[in-house]
Amino acid sequence: MGKIYCSNCGTELDDSDKFCSSCGNIVNGDMSDNHNIRENNENLTFMERIEIIPLIIGILFCVICQIIASVLPYQSQSIVVLLGFAIGSFLMGYLSNESITFVLCYAVFTAIISFLVYWLFFSTRFFHLADILLPLFLTVVFSFIGNLIKIKLKL
């Protein structure tokens, strides 16, 4: 079999690679198949490329942890919520088959949705900037780590 190159960034790949080690692009063994996948993805809109399962898992995990935290003593609420954001975001990044750009978009969307759920149903105090920045930071960092681990393990 001839040399295989990533259709996204041009990096030379091994025959056994499932993901490009440089950009995380999904790799097929046949160069013509890989080219067709890229052409098909270029024609898709952002809304057509969204992977619903990782996104739902990330949002549900964060919201469920907020619900669980609401019945716990005040001292342990923030730990449970932050742990939920970390684990949910990691799973979202790990389960996504898209590039890191999409994973980070998913993370921002998850943080915003979770923040809105918190303020609509659980909040009894005024808005603080940390209420959105901390979940946003956690979702971005942990979804990036999850996606990076998946790429490094070449799953």
N, CA, C and O atoms as a GROMACS GRO file, in nm:
protein
  620
    1MET      N    1   0.084  -0.117   0.000
    1MET     CA    2   0.000   0.000   0.000
    1MET      C    3   0.089   0.124   0.000
    1MET      O    4   0.193   0.124   0.066
    2GLY      N    5   0.050   0.231  -0.072
    2GLY     CA    6   0.129   0.353  -0.082
    2GLY      C    7   0.121   0.434   0.046
    2GLY      O    8   0.053   0.398   0.142
    3LYS      N    9   0.191   0.545   0.043
    3LYS     CA   10   0.190   0.634   0.158
    3LYS      C   11   0.053   0.698   0.174
    3LYS      O   12  -0.015   0.728   0.076
    4ILE      N   13   0.015   0.719   0.299
    4ILE     CA   14  -0.114   0.781   0.329
    4ILE      C   15  -0.086   0.916   0.392
    4ILE      O   16   0.001   0.929   0.479
    5TYR      N   17  -0.158   1.017   0.349
    5TYR     CA   18  -0.144   1.151   0.403
    5TYR      C   19  -0.278   1.200   0.454
    5TYR      O   20  -0.383   1.166   0.400
    6CYS      N   21  -0.274   1.279   0.557
    6CYS     CA   22  -0.396   1.337   0.613
    6CYS      C   23  -0.458   1.431   0.510
    6CYS      O   24  -0.389   1.515   0.452
    7SER      N   25  -0.586   1.417   0.487
    7SER     CA   26  -0.655   1.501   0.390
    7SER      C   27  -0.676   1.643   0.442
    7SER      O   28  -0.708   1.734   0.366
    8ASN      N   29  -0.659   1.662   0.572
    8ASN     CA   30  -0.681   1.794   0.631
    8ASN      C   31  -0.553   1.876   0.636
    8ASN      O   32  -0.553   1.993   0.597
    9CYS      N   33  -0.442   1.815   0.684
    9CYS     CA   34  -0.319   1.893   0.704
    9CYS      C   35  -0.200   1.842   0.623
    9CYS      O   36  -0.098   1.910   0.616
   10GLY      N   37  -0.210   1.724   0.562
   10GLY     CA   38  -0.104   1.672   0.478
   10GLY      C   39   0.004   1.592   0.549
   10GLY      O   40   0.102   1.554   0.486
   11THR      N   41  -0.010   1.567   0.678
   11THR     CA   42   0.088   1.491   0.755
   11THR      C   43   0.091   1.346   0.707
   11THR      O   44  -0.014   1.287   0.682
   12GLU      N   45   0.210   1.288   0.694
   12GLU     CA   46   0.222   1.147   0.655
   12GLU      C   47   0.175   1.059   0.770
   12GLU      O   48   0.209   1.084   0.886
   13LEU      N   49   0.097   0.958   0.738
   13LEU     CA   50   0.036   0.872   0.839
   13LEU      C   51   0.077   0.727   0.820
   13LEU      O   52   0.118   0.687   0.711
   14ASP      N   53   0.068   0.649   0.927
   14ASP     CA   54   0.088   0.504   0.920
   14ASP      C   55  -0.041   0.439   0.872
   14ASP      O   56  -0.149   0.498   0.880
   15ASP      N   57  -0.028   0.317   0.821
   15ASP     CA   58  -0.147   0.244   0.774
   15ASP      C   59  -0.245   0.217   0.887
   15ASP      O   60  -0.366   0.208   0.863
   16SER      N   61  -0.196   0.203   1.010
   16SER     CA   62  -0.283   0.168   1.123
   16SER      C   63  -0.347   0.288   1.191
   16SER      O   64  -0.432   0.271   1.279
   17ASP      N   65  -0.309   0.410   1.152
   17ASP     CA   66  -0.364   0.531   1.217
   17ASP      C   67  -0.512   0.546   1.187
   17ASP      O   68  -0.557   0.529   1.074
   18LYS      N   69  -0.588   0.579   1.292
   18LYS     CA   70  -0.730   0.609   1.276
   18LYS      C   71  -0.754   0.759   1.280
   18LYS      O   72  -0.854   0.807   1.227
   19PHE      N   73  -0.661   0.833   1.343
   19PHE     CA   74  -0.669   0.978   1.353
   19PHE      C   75  -0.534   1.037   1.318
   19PHE      O   76  -0.430   0.975   1.342
   20CYS      N   77  -0.534   1.155   1.260
   20CYS     CA   78  -0.410   1.226   1.232
   20CYS      C   79  -0.350   1.274   1.363
   20CYS      O   80  -0.420   1.332   1.446
   21SER      N   81  -0.221   1.249   1.384
   21SER     CA   82  -0.156   1.289   1.509
   21SER      C   83  -0.135   1.440   1.516
   21SER      O   84  -0.110   1.494   1.624
   22SER      N   85  -0.144   1.509   1.404
   22SER     CA   86  -0.125   1.654   1.404
   22SER      C   87  -0.254   1.732   1.427
   22SER      O   88  -0.258   1.823   1.509
   23CYS      N   89  -0.359   1.695   1.353
   23CYS     CA   90  -0.482   1.776   1.359
   23CYS      C   91  -0.602   1.700   1.414
   23CYS      O   92  -0.704   1.761   1.442
   24GLY      N   93  -0.593   1.568   1.430
   24GLY     CA   94  -0.705   1.491   1.485
   24GLY      C   95  -0.808   1.450   1.382
   24GLY      O   96  -0.912   1.396   1.419
   25ASN      N   97  -0.782   1.473   1.255
   25ASN     CA   98  -0.875   1.439   1.149
   25ASN      C   99  -0.894   1.287   1.143
   25ASN      O  100  -0.798   1.212   1.164
   26ILE      N  101  -1.015   1.241   1.114
   26ILE     CA  102  -1.042   1.098   1.100
   26ILE      C  103  -0.975   1.049   0.973
   26ILE      O  104  -0.981   1.114   0.869
   27VAL      N  105  -0.909   0.932   0.982
   27VAL     CA  106  -0.831   0.879   0.870
   27VAL      C  107  -0.892   0.747   0.826
   27VAL      O  108  -0.923   0.662   0.909
   28ASN      N  109  -0.908   0.731   0.696
   28ASN     CA  110  -0.943   0.602   0.637
   28ASN      C  111  -0.819   0.549   0.568
   28ASN      O  112  -0.733   0.626   0.526
   29GLY      N  113  -0.807   0.417   0.556
   29GLY     CA  114  -0.689   0.357   0.498
   29GLY      C  115  -0.668   0.388   0.351
   29GLY      O  116  -0.554   0.391   0.306
   30ASP      N  117  -0.773   0.412   0.276
   30ASP     CA  118  -0.763   0.437   0.134
   30ASP      C  119  -0.764   0.587   0.108
   30ASP      O  120  -0.854   0.658   0.154
   31MET      N  121  -0.665   0.635   0.035
   31MET     CA  122  -0.653   0.780   0.011
   31MET      C  123  -0.774   0.835  -0.061
   31MET      O  124  -0.816   0.947  -0.032
   32SER      N  125  -0.831   0.759  -0.155
   32SER     CA  126  -0.948   0.809  -0.227
   32SER      C  127  -1.067   0.821  -0.134
   32SER      O  128  -1.144   0.916  -0.145
   33ASP      N  129  -1.085   0.724  -0.042
   33ASP     CA  130  -1.192   0.735   0.056
   33ASP      C  131  -1.172   0.856   0.145
   33ASP      O  132  -1.267   0.928   0.176
   34ASN      N  133  -1.048   0.878   0.187
   34ASN     CA  134  -1.015   0.990   0.274
   34ASN      C  135  -1.047   1.122   0.204
   34ASN      O  136  -1.099   1.216   0.265
   35HIS      N  137  -1.014   1.130   0.073
   35HIS     CA  138  -1.043   1.251  -0.003
   35HIS      C  139  -1.193   1.274  -0.013
   35HIS      O  140  -1.240   1.387  -0.001
   36ASN      N  141  -1.270   1.165  -0.035
   36ASN     CA  142  -1.415   1.178  -0.044
   36ASN      C  143  -1.476   1.224   0.088
   36ASN      O  144  -1.569   1.304   0.088
   37ILE      N  145  -1.423   1.175   0.200
   37ILE     CA  146  -1.474   1.218   0.330
   37ILE      C  147  -1.452   1.367   0.347
   37ILE      O  148  -1.541   1.438   0.393
   38ARG      N  149  -1.334   1.415   0.310
   38ARG     CA  150  -1.305   1.557   0.324
   38ARG      C  151  -1.398   1.639   0.235
   38ARG      O  152  -1.451   1.741   0.279
   39GLU      N  153  -1.418   1.596   0.110
   39GLU     CA  154  -1.508   1.669   0.022
   39GLU      C  155  -1.648   1.674   0.079
   39GLU      O  156  -1.714   1.778   0.075
   40ASN      N  157  -1.696   1.562   0.133
   40ASN     CA  158  -1.830   1.559   0.190
   40ASN      C  159  -1.841   1.650   0.312
   40ASN      O  160  -1.941   1.719   0.328
   41ASN      N  161  -1.738   1.651   0.399
   41ASN     CA  162  -1.741   1.735   0.517
   41ASN      C  163  -1.734   1.883   0.482
   41ASN      O  164  -1.792   1.966   0.552
   42GLU      N  165  -1.665   1.918   0.374
   42GLU     CA  166  -1.656   2.058   0.334
   42GLU      C  167  -1.791   2.109   0.288
   42GLU      O  168  -1.818   2.229   0.301
   43ASN      N  169  -1.875   2.023   0.234
   43ASN     CA  170  -2.005   2.065   0.184
   43ASN      C  171  -2.110   2.073   0.294
   43ASN      O  172  -2.219   2.126   0.272
   44LEU      N  173  -2.080   2.020   0.412
   44LEU     CA  174  -2.177   2.022   0.520
   44LEU      C  175  -2.173   2.155   0.593
   44LEU      O  176  -2.068   2.216   0.608
   45THR      N  177  -2.290   2.199   0.638
   45THR     CA  178  -2.295   2.321   0.719
   45THR      C  179  -2.258   2.286   0.862
   45THR      O  180  -2.250   2.169   0.899
   46PHE      N  181  -2.237   2.388   0.941
   46PHE     CA  182  -2.202   2.368   1.082
   46PHE      C  183  -2.311   2.287   1.152
   46PHE      O  184  -2.280   2.196   1.229
   47MET      N  185  -2.436   2.319   1.128
   47MET     CA  186  -2.546   2.250   1.195
   47MET      C  187  -2.556   2.104   1.152
   47MET      O  188  -2.600   2.020   1.230
   48GLU      N  189  -2.516   2.072   1.029
   48GLU     CA  190  -2.520   1.934   0.983
   48GLU      C  191  -2.406   1.851   1.040
   48GLU      O  192  -2.416   1.728   1.048
   49ARG      N  193  -2.297   1.917   1.082
   49ARG     CA  194  -2.182   1.844   1.134
   49ARG      C  195  -2.189   1.820   1.284
   49ARG      O  196  -2.110   1.742   1.337
   50ILE      N  197  -2.282   1.884   1.352
   50ILE     CA  198  -2.289   1.872   1.497
   50ILE      C  199  -2.317   1.726   1.535
   50ILE      O  200  -2.408   1.663   1.483
   51GLU      N  201  -2.237   1.676   1.627
   51GLU     CA  202  -2.257   1.542   1.680
   51GLU      C  203  -2.344   1.555   1.805
   51GLU      O  204  -2.304   1.616   1.903
   52ILE      N  205  -2.459   1.499   1.800
   52ILE     CA  206  -2.557   1.521   1.905
   52ILE      C  207  -2.527   1.440   2.032
   52ILE      O  208  -2.551   1.488   2.142
   53ILE      N  209  -2.475   1.318   2.017
   53ILE     CA  210  -2.453   1.231   2.133
   53ILE      C  211  -2.350   1.288   2.231
   53ILE      O  212  -2.380   1.300   2.350
   54PRO      N  213  -2.229   1.324   2.186
   54PRO     CA  214  -2.134   1.383   2.283
   54PRO      C  215  -2.186   1.511   2.345
   54PRO      O  216  -2.163   1.537   2.464
   55LEU      N  217  -2.256   1.592   2.267
   55LEU     CA  218  -2.310   1.717   2.318
   55LEU      C  219  -2.416   1.692   2.424
   55LEU      O  220  -2.416   1.758   2.528
   56ILE      N  221  -2.506   1.599   2.400
   56ILE     CA  222  -2.610   1.566   2.498
   56ILE      C  223  -2.548   1.507   2.624
   56ILE      O  224  -2.591   1.540   2.735
   57ILE      N  225  -2.449   1.420   2.609
   57ILE     CA  226  -2.383   1.361   2.726
   57ILE      C  227  -2.319   1.470   2.811
   57ILE      O  228  -2.334   1.470   2.933
   58GLY      N  229  -2.248   1.563   2.747
   58GLY     CA  230  -2.185   1.672   2.821
   58GLY      C  231  -2.285   1.757   2.896
   58GLY      O  232  -2.265   1.787   3.014
   59ILE      N  233  -2.393   1.797   2.829
   59ILE     CA  234  -2.495   1.882   2.891
   59ILE      C  235  -2.568   1.806   3.002
   59ILE      O  236  -2.586   1.860   3.111
   60LEU      N  237  -2.610   1.684   2.974
   60LEU     CA  238  -2.684   1.607   3.076
   60LEU      C  239  -2.600   1.583   3.201
   60LEU      O  240  -2.650   1.594   3.312
   61PHE      N  241  -2.474   1.550   3.181
   61PHE     CA  242  -2.386   1.524   3.296
   61PHE      C  243  -2.377   1.648   3.384
   61PHE      O  244  -2.386   1.638   3.506
   62CYS      N  245  -2.358   1.764   3.323
   62CYS     CA  246  -2.347   1.890   3.398
   62CYS      C  247  -2.476   1.925   3.469
   62CYS      O  248  -2.474   1.966   3.585
   63VAL      N  249  -2.589   1.909   3.401
   63VAL     CA  250  -2.719   1.944   3.460
   63VAL      C  251  -2.756   1.846   3.571
   63VAL      O  252  -2.807   1.888   3.675
   64ILE      N  253  -2.732   1.717   3.550
   64ILE     CA  254  -2.763   1.618   3.654
   64ILE      C  255  -2.681   1.643   3.779
   64ILE      O  256  -2.732   1.630   3.890
   65CYS      N  257  -2.555   1.680   3.763
   65CYS     CA  258  -2.472   1.712   3.880
   65CYS      C  259  -2.522   1.836   3.952
   65CYS      O  260  -2.511   1.846   4.074
   66GLN      N  261  -2.577   1.932   3.878
   66GLN     CA  262  -2.637   2.050   3.941
   66GLN      C  263  -2.760   2.011   4.022
   66GLN      O  264  -2.782   2.063   4.131
   67ILE      N  265  -2.840   1.921   3.968
   67ILE     CA  266  -2.959   1.875   4.040
   67ILE      C  267  -2.919   1.799   4.166
   67ILE      O  268  -2.976   1.821   4.273
   68ILE      N  269  -2.823   1.710   4.154
   68ILE     CA  270  -2.775   1.635   4.270
   68ILE      C  271  -2.720   1.731   4.375
   68ILE      O  272  -2.746   1.716   4.494
   69ALA      N  273  -2.644   1.830   4.331
   69ALA     CA  274  -2.583   1.926   4.424
   69ALA      C  275  -2.688   2.009   4.496
   69ALA      O  276  -2.665   2.053   4.609
   70SER      N  277  -2.802   2.032   4.433
   70SER     CA  278  -2.905   2.116   4.496
   70SER      C  279  -2.965   2.051   4.620
   70SER      O  280  -3.023   2.122   4.703
   71VAL      N  281  -2.955   1.919   4.635
   71VAL     CA  282  -3.009   1.852   4.753
   71VAL      C  283  -2.902   1.820   4.857
   71VAL      O  284  -2.933   1.770   4.965
   72LEU      N  285  -2.776   1.850   4.825
   72LEU     CA  286  -2.666   1.825   4.917
   72LEU      C  287  -2.644   1.946   5.009
   72LEU      O  288  -2.692   2.055   4.981
   73PRO      N  289  -2.572   1.925   5.119
   73PRO     CA  290  -2.537   2.038   5.204
   73PRO      C  291  -2.458   2.142   5.126
   73PRO      O  292  -2.387   2.109   5.031
   74TYR      N  293  -2.469   2.266   5.165
   74TYR     CA  294  -2.410   2.379   5.092
   74TYR      C  295  -2.259   2.362   5.072
   74TYR      O  296  -2.207   2.400   4.968
   75GLN      N  297  -2.189   2.306   5.170
   75GLN     CA  298  -2.044   2.294   5.162
   75GLN      C  299  -1.998   2.204   5.048
   75GLN      O  300  -1.891   2.226   4.992
   76SER      N  301  -2.076   2.105   5.012
   76SER     CA  302  -2.033   2.010   4.909
   76SER      C  303  -2.096   2.037   4.772
   76SER      O  304  -2.064   1.967   4.676
   77GLN      N  305  -2.183   2.135   4.761
   77GLN     CA  306  -2.250   2.161   4.633
   77GLN      C  307  -2.153   2.199   4.522
   77GLN      O  308  -2.160   2.143   4.413
   78SER      N  309  -2.064   2.292   4.549
   78SER     CA  310  -1.976   2.339   4.442
   78SER      C  311  -1.880   2.230   4.397
   78SER      O  312  -1.844   2.225   4.279
   79ILE      N  313  -1.838   2.143   4.487
   79ILE     CA  314  -1.747   2.034   4.449
   79ILE      C  315  -1.817   1.938   4.353
   79ILE      O  316  -1.757   1.896   4.254
   80VAL      N  317  -1.941   1.904   4.381
   80VAL     CA  318  -2.016   1.812   4.295
   80VAL      C  319  -2.040   1.875   4.158
   80VAL      O  320  -2.025   1.808   4.056
   81VAL      N  321  -2.076   2.004   4.155
   81VAL     CA  322  -2.102   2.070   4.027
   81VAL      C  323  -1.975   2.080   3.945
   81VAL      O  324  -1.977   2.052   3.825
   82LEU      N  325  -1.865   2.118   4.005
   82LEU     CA  326  -1.739   2.131   3.932
   82LEU      C  327  -1.689   1.996   3.883
   82LEU      O  328  -1.634   1.984   3.774
   83LEU      N  329  -1.707   1.894   3.965
   83LEU     CA  330  -1.671   1.758   3.924
   83LEU      C  331  -1.757   1.713   3.806
   83LEU      O  332  -1.708   1.649   3.713
   84GLY      N  333  -1.885   1.748   3.810
   84GLY     CA  334  -1.975   1.716   3.698
   84GLY      C  335  -1.932   1.783   3.569
   84GLY      O  336  -1.933   1.721   3.463
   85PHE      N  337  -1.894   1.911   3.578
   85PHE     CA  338  -1.846   1.981   3.460
   85PHE      C  339  -1.719   1.915   3.405
   85PHE      O  340  -1.706   1.897   3.284
   86ALA      N  341  -1.628   1.880   3.493
   86ALA     CA  342  -1.502   1.820   3.450
   86ALA      C  343  -1.525   1.684   3.382
   86ALA      O  344  -1.474   1.660   3.273
   87ILE      N  345  -1.602   1.597   3.446
   87ILE     CA  346  -1.624   1.463   3.390
   87ILE      C  347  -1.709   1.468   3.264
   87ILE      O  348  -1.678   1.403   3.165
   88GLY      N  349  -1.816   1.546   3.267
   88GLY     CA  350  -1.903   1.558   3.150
   88GLY      C  351  -1.830   1.615   3.030
   88GLY      O  352  -1.849   1.568   2.918
   89SER      N  353  -1.747   1.715   3.053
   89SER     CA  354  -1.670   1.776   2.943
   89SER      C  355  -1.565   1.681   2.890
   89SER      O  356  -1.544   1.674   2.769
   90PHE      N  357  -1.499   1.608   2.978
   90PHE     CA  358  -1.400   1.510   2.936
   90PHE      C  359  -1.465   1.405   2.846
   90PHE      O  360  -1.413   1.373   2.739
   91LEU      N  361  -1.580   1.352   2.888
   91LEU     CA  362  -1.650   1.252   2.808
   91LEU      C  363  -1.693   1.309   2.674
   91LEU      O  364  -1.684   1.241   2.572
   92MET      N  365  -1.740   1.433   2.675
   92MET     CA  366  -1.783   1.496   2.551
   92MET      C  367  -1.665   1.507   2.453
   92MET      O  368  -1.680   1.475   2.335
   93GLY      N  369  -1.550   1.550   2.501
   93GLY     CA  370  -1.432   1.560   2.415
   93GLY      C  371  -1.382   1.425   2.368
   93GLY      O  372  -1.338   1.410   2.254
   94TYR      N  373  -1.388   1.327   2.456
   94TYR     CA  374  -1.339   1.194   2.425
   94TYR      C  375  -1.429   1.122   2.324
   94TYR      O  376  -1.380   1.049   2.238
   95LEU      N  377  -1.559   1.143   2.332
   95LEU     CA  378  -1.654   1.072   2.246
   95LEU      C  379  -1.673   1.139   2.110
   95LEU      O  380  -1.727   1.077   2.019
   96SER      N  381  -1.630   1.263   2.096
   96SER     CA  382  -1.650   1.334   1.971
   96SER      C  383  -1.556   1.284   1.862
   96SER      O  384  -1.439   1.256   1.888
   97ASN      N  385  -1.608   1.273   1.741
   97ASN     CA  386  -1.527   1.233   1.627
   97ASN      C  387  -1.486   1.352   1.542
   97ASN      O  388  -1.422   1.335   1.438
   98GLU      N  389  -1.520   1.470   1.584
   98GLU     CA  390  -1.488   1.590   1.509
   98GLU      C  391  -1.353   1.646   1.552
   98GLU      O  392  -1.288   1.594   1.642
   99SER      N  393  -1.312   1.753   1.485
   99SER     CA  394  -1.185   1.819   1.516
   99SER      C  395  -1.196   1.892   1.650
   99SER      O  396  -1.305   1.908   1.704
  100ILE      N  397  -1.083   1.935   1.700
  100ILE     CA  398  -1.078   2.003   1.829
  100ILE      C  399  -1.158   2.133   1.825
  100ILE      O  400  -1.210   2.177   1.928
  101THR      N  401  -1.169   2.195   1.709
  101THR     CA  402  -1.247   2.318   1.696
  101THR      C  403  -1.392   2.294   1.732
  101THR      O  404  -1.453   2.372   1.806
  102PHE      N  405  -1.448   2.186   1.681
  102PHE     CA  406  -1.587   2.153   1.713
  102PHE      C  407  -1.602   2.116   1.860
  102PHE      O  408  -1.700   2.153   1.924
  103VAL      N  409  -1.505   2.043   1.913
  103VAL     CA  410  -1.511   2.002   2.053
  103VAL      C  411  -1.511   2.126   2.143
  103VAL      O  412  -1.586   2.131   2.241
  104LEU      N  413  -1.430   2.224   2.112
  104LEU     CA  414  -1.428   2.347   2.192
  104LEU      C  415  -1.557   2.426   2.177
  104LEU      O  416  -1.602   2.489   2.272
  105CYS      N  417  -1.617   2.423   2.059
  105CYS     CA  418  -1.750   2.486   2.041
  105CYS      C  419  -1.853   2.414   2.127
  105CYS      O  420  -1.938   2.478   2.190
  106TYR      N  421  -1.847   2.280   2.130
  106TYR     CA  422  -1.937   2.203   2.215
  106TYR      C  423  -1.919   2.242   2.361
  106TYR      O  424  -2.016   2.255   2.435
  107ALA      N  425  -1.794   2.262   2.402
  107ALA     CA  426  -1.765   2.297   2.541
  107ALA      C  427  -1.826   2.432   2.577
  107ALA      O  428  -1.887   2.446   2.683
  108VAL      N  429  -1.811   2.529   2.491
  108VAL     CA  430  -1.868   2.662   2.518
  108VAL      C  431  -2.020   2.652   2.524
  108VAL      O  432  -2.083   2.711   2.613
  109PHE      N  433  -2.080   2.580   2.431
  109PHE     CA  434  -2.225   2.563   2.430
  109PHE      C  435  -2.273   2.493   2.556
  109PHE      O  436  -2.374   2.532   2.614
  110THR      N  437  -2.202   2.390   2.600
  110THR     CA  438  -2.237   2.318   2.722
  110THR      C  439  -2.230   2.410   2.844
  110THR      O  440  -2.320   2.407   2.928
  111ALA      N  441  -2.126   2.490   2.853
  111ALA     CA  442  -2.112   2.582   2.966
  111ALA      C  443  -2.226   2.683   2.969
  111ALA      O  444  -2.279   2.714   3.076
  112ILE      N  445  -2.264   2.735   2.854
  112ILE     CA  446  -2.373   2.834   2.848
  112ILE      C  447  -2.505   2.771   2.886
  112ILE      O  448  -2.580   2.829   2.965
  113ILE      N  449  -2.536   2.654   2.832
  113ILE     CA  450  -2.661   2.585   2.864
  113ILE      C  451  -2.667   2.552   3.014
  113ILE      O  452  -2.769   2.575   3.078
  114SER      N  453  -2.559   2.499   3.068
  114SER     CA  454  -2.556   2.463   3.210
  114SER      C  455  -2.569   2.587   3.298
  114SER      O  456  -2.637   2.583   3.400
  115PHE      N  457  -2.506   2.696   3.258
  115PHE     CA  458  -2.518   2.822   3.332
  115PHE      C  459  -2.663   2.870   3.332
  115PHE      O  460  -2.714   2.911   3.436
  116LEU      N  461  -2.729   2.864   3.217
  116LEU     CA  462  -2.868   2.908   3.209
  116LEU      C  463  -2.960   2.820   3.294
  116LEU      O  464  -3.051   2.870   3.360
  117VAL      N  465  -2.936   2.689   3.290
  117VAL     CA  466  -3.015   2.598   3.373
  117VAL      C  467  -2.997   2.633   3.520
  117VAL      O  468  -3.094   2.638   3.596
  118TYR      N  469  -2.874   2.656   3.560
  118TYR     CA  470  -2.845   2.691   3.699
  118TYR      C  471  -2.918   2.818   3.740
  118TYR      O  472  -2.983   2.821   3.844
  119TRP      N  473  -2.909   2.921   3.659
  119TRP     CA  474  -2.971   3.049   3.696
  119TRP      C  475  -3.123   3.045   3.688
  119TRP      O  476  -3.190   3.118   3.761
  120LEU      N  477  -3.178   2.964   3.601
  120LEU     CA  478  -3.324   2.955   3.592
  120LEU      C  479  -3.386   2.874   3.704
  120LEU      O  480  -3.496   2.905   3.749
  121PHE      N  481  -3.318   2.770   3.751
  121PHE     CA  482  -3.379   2.677   3.845
  121PHE      C  483  -3.318   2.674   3.985
  121PHE      O  484  -3.389   2.641   4.080
  122PHE      N  485  -3.192   2.708   4.000
  122PHE     CA  486  -3.127   2.687   4.129
  122PHE      C  487  -3.074   2.813   4.196
  122PHE      O  488  -3.051   2.813   4.317
  123SER      N  489  -3.056   2.919   4.122
  123SER     CA  490  -2.990   3.036   4.178
  123SER      C  491  -3.084   3.118   4.267
  123SER      O  492  -3.200   3.140   4.234
  124THR      N  493  -3.030   3.162   4.379
  124THR     CA  494  -3.105   3.249   4.470
  124THR      C  495  -3.025   3.376   4.499
  124THR      O  496  -3.058   3.450   4.592
  125ARG      N  497  -2.920   3.401   4.421
  125ARG     CA  498  -2.836   3.517   4.447
  125ARG      C  499  -2.810   3.593   4.318
  125ARG      O  500  -2.852   3.551   4.210
  126PHE      N  501  -2.740   3.706   4.331
  126PHE     CA  502  -2.709   3.787   4.215
  126PHE      C  503  -2.603   3.721   4.129
  126PHE      O  504  -2.528   3.635   4.175
  127PHE      N  505  -2.598   3.762   4.005
  127PHE     CA  506  -2.502   3.710   3.908
  127PHE      C  507  -2.360   3.754   3.943
  127PHE      O  508  -2.335   3.870   3.972
  128HIS      N  509  -2.268   3.658   3.940
  128HIS     CA  510  -2.125   3.684   3.955
  128HIS      C  511  -2.057   3.635   3.829
  128HIS      O  512  -2.097   3.534   3.772
  129LEU      N  513  -1.955   3.706   3.785
  129LEU     CA  514  -1.884   3.667   3.664
  129LEU      C  515  -1.823   3.528   3.674
  129LEU      O  516  -1.815   3.456   3.575
  130ALA      N  517  -1.782   3.490   3.793
  130ALA     CA  518  -1.723   3.356   3.813
  130ALA      C  519  -1.825   3.245   3.787
  130ALA      O  520  -1.786   3.132   3.758
  131ASP      N  521  -1.954   3.276   3.798
  131ASP     CA  522  -2.057   3.175   3.775
  131ASP      C  523  -2.058   3.125   3.631
  131ASP      O  524  -2.101   3.012   3.606
  132ILE      N  525  -2.012   3.205   3.537
  132ILE     CA  526  -2.003   3.158   3.399
  132ILE      C  527  -1.858   3.128   3.360
  132ILE      O  528  -1.834   3.037   3.280
  133LEU      N  529  -1.763   3.202   3.414
  133LEU     CA  530  -1.623   3.182   3.373
  133LEU      C  531  -1.565   3.049   3.421
  133LEU      O  532  -1.492   2.984   3.346
  134LEU      N  533  -1.596   3.009   3.541
  134LEU     CA  534  -1.541   2.882   3.592
  134LEU      C  535  -1.596   2.762   3.515
  134LEU      O  536  -1.517   2.677   3.474
  135PRO      N  537  -1.728   2.750   3.494
  135PRO     CA  538  -1.777   2.639   3.411
  135PRO      C  539  -1.724   2.645   3.268
  135PRO      O  540  -1.695   2.541   3.208
  136LEU      N  541  -1.712   2.766   3.214
  136LEU     CA  542  -1.660   2.780   3.078
  136LEU      C  543  -1.515   2.730   3.072
  136LEU      O  544  -1.478   2.657   2.980
  137PHE      N  545  -1.435   2.769   3.168
  137PHE     CA  546  -1.296   2.724   3.174
  137PHE      C  547  -1.288   2.572   3.188
  137PHE      O  548  -1.211   2.507   3.118
  138LEU      N  549  -1.368   2.516   3.279
  138LEU     CA  550  -1.365   2.372   3.301
  138LEU      C  551  -1.408   2.293   3.178
  138LEU      O  552  -1.345   2.193   3.142
  139THR      N  553  -1.515   2.337   3.112
  139THR     CA  554  -1.562   2.263   2.995
  139THR      C  555  -1.462   2.269   2.881
  139THR      O  556  -1.439   2.169   2.814
  140VAL      N  557  -1.401   2.386   2.859
  140VAL     CA  558  -1.304   2.397   2.751
  140VAL      C  559  -1.180   2.312   2.780
  140VAL      O  560  -1.135   2.237   2.694
  141VAL      N  561  -1.127   2.324   2.900
  141VAL     CA  562  -1.004   2.250   2.934
  141VAL      C  563  -1.027   2.099   2.932
  141VAL      O  564  -0.949   2.026   2.871
  142PHE      N  565  -1.132   2.052   2.997
  142PHE     CA  566  -1.152   1.907   3.007
  142PHE      C  567  -1.200   1.845   2.876
  142PHE      O  568  -1.168   1.729   2.849
  143SER      N  569  -1.275   1.918   2.793
  143SER     CA  570  -1.312   1.862   2.663
  143SER      C  571  -1.189   1.855   2.573
  143SER      O  572  -1.175   1.762   2.494
  144PHE      N  573  -1.100   1.954   2.584
  144PHE     CA  574  -0.975   1.951   2.509
  144PHE      C  575  -0.890   1.832   2.554
  144PHE      O  576  -0.833   1.761   2.470
  145ILE      N  577  -0.880   1.810   2.684
  145ILE     CA  578  -0.802   1.697   2.736
  145ILE      C  579  -0.861   1.564   2.690
  145ILE      O  580  -0.787   1.474   2.649
  146GLY      N  581  -0.994   1.551   2.695
  146GLY     CA  582  -1.058   1.428   2.649
  146GLY      C  583  -1.032   1.401   2.502
  146GLY      O  584  -1.004   1.287   2.464
  147ASN      N  585  -1.040   1.505   2.419
  147ASN     CA  586  -1.016   1.489   2.277
  147ASN      C  587  -0.869   1.459   2.250
  147ASN      O  588  -0.838   1.378   2.163
  148LEU      N  589  -0.779   1.523   2.322
  148LEU     CA  590  -0.636   1.500   2.307
  148LEU      C  591  -0.598   1.356   2.346
  148LEU      O  592  -0.518   1.292   2.277
  149ILE      N  593  -0.655   1.307   2.453
  149ILE     CA  594  -0.628   1.169   2.495
  149ILE      C  595  -0.677   1.070   2.390
  149ILE      O  596  -0.609   0.972   2.359
  150LYS      N  597  -0.796   1.096   2.335
  150LYS     CA  598  -0.847   1.007   2.230
  150LYS      C  599  -0.755   1.007   2.109
  150LYS      O  600  -0.729   0.901   2.052
  151ILE      N  601  -0.705   1.123   2.070
  151ILE     CA  602  -0.614   1.132   1.956
  151ILE      C  603  -0.482   1.061   1.986
  151ILE      O  604  -0.430   0.989   1.901
  152LYS      N  605  -0.429   1.081   2.106
  152LYS     CA  606  -0.302   1.017   2.141
  152LYS      C  607  -0.314   0.867   2.152
  152LYS      O  608  -0.219   0.795   2.120
  153LEU      N  609  -0.429   0.818   2.195
  153LEU     CA  610  -0.451   0.672   2.203
  153LEU      C  611  -0.488   0.615   2.067
  153LEU      O  612  -0.489   0.494   2.048
  154LYS      N  613  -0.519   0.704   1.972
  154LYS     CA  614  -0.555   0.666   1.835
  154LYS      C  615  -0.671   0.569   1.831
  154LYS      O  616  -0.665   0.463   1.768
  155LEU      N  617  -0.777   0.608   1.901
  155LEU     CA  618  -0.897   0.522   1.904
  155LEU      C  619  -0.987   0.550   1.788
  155LEU      O  620  -1.092   0.487   1.774
   0.00000   0.00000   0.00000
